Amino acid sequence: MQLLLIYLAGVTLAWISTGAIRKYALAHSIIDIPNSRSSHTTPTPRGGGLAIVVTFFAGMGYLFTKGATSFETTVALMGGGGMVAAVGFWDDHQHIPAQWRLLIHFVAALWGLAWIGGFPMMSLAGTEVDLALFGYVVGSVFLVWLLNLYNFMDGIDGIAGGEALFATLAAILILQTTDVAADGGSELLMLSVLASGCMGFLIWNWPPASIFMGDVGSAFLGFTLGMFALITAHTGSLSIWVWLILLGVFLVDATVTLLRRIYRGGRWCQAHRSHAYQHASQISGSHLKVTSAVLVINYFWLLPLAFFSTVWSGIDALLFLIAIIPLLILAYRLNAGIVD
């Protein structure tokens, strides 16, 4: 019951906040104007992802005052997430050079890692591997890549918010079904808070969107989902492999696109319209069809495999490979990384 009440309160707060942010964006001309690299055709206000940040921070503050989250976890998520959201909010208003954004992203990643005790033990072929200090390098690269790929994948209506809502609800379902939730349900409550923020925002962002997420939301979601992967791996409730499976569509599309652009000599750091989901949107002529297709893949292919990777933890890496092979084929068939 507590989980449901927190979720409903969060949805309401995010819905109201997104509406207020939309008015602010319109009044201050914070508008995405379509260009040759855009996947939309109508000028639309951006920055609505701030509502997800506000909702998550309010929820985390409430949980901490009730003793439902630890000080370390709260500081890790709110401190690191706050840095990422702040630079994203600034970039939504006035462009920030990529090197400065990247620097702050790495600082936020190291901050989060330091407060949760570094990179967790990894299970490879049934063997536990402790990366020790090198884990901070691996962990920071993991978090920075995840938050940036999430930014890359936020290009059509509903896809980024829908992916985050799926991942959080799927994690909650797996935790409850397998009865492996750690820390007295703290993880369930925190995941519920993030899910509620995504749901409230999606009411405005579902195709056809009346506001876009902006860097403030996409980078924050990528960072926070990555932190959840590390936190649940530390407690032993969900391995990192589970999260990699759940986020498989985003991981494969963004990674294949980036590597293919580098291989073909493209300016990989420049905005473009060559992701698999963007090609699919052009082919179908519909954001709704592509976003819905991604969710179908998530719920009917990736969720069962993520569940089995928790039940059969000894083969979780193998299940990850099984999960992404069809996605790799699909990404190549949709010419990910190739500009039309």
Secondary structure, DSSP 8 states (H G I E B T S, - for coil): -HHHHHHHHHHHHHHHHHHHHHHHHHHTT-EE---TT-S--S-EE--TTHHHHHHHHHHHHHHHHTTSS-HHHHHHHHHHHHHHHHHHHHHHHS---HHHHHHHHHHHHHHHHHHHTSS--EEETTEEE--TTHHHHHHHHHHHHHHHHHHHT--STTHHHHHHHHHHHHHHHHHHHHT---GGGHHHHHHHHHHHHHHHHHHHHSSS-SS--HHHHHHHHHHHHHHHHHHHHHHTSS-HHHHHHHTHHHHHHHHHHHHHHHHTT--TTS--S-SHHHHHHHHHT-HHHHHHHHHHHIIIIIHHHHHHHHHTGGGHHHHHHHHHHHHHHHHHHTTTT---
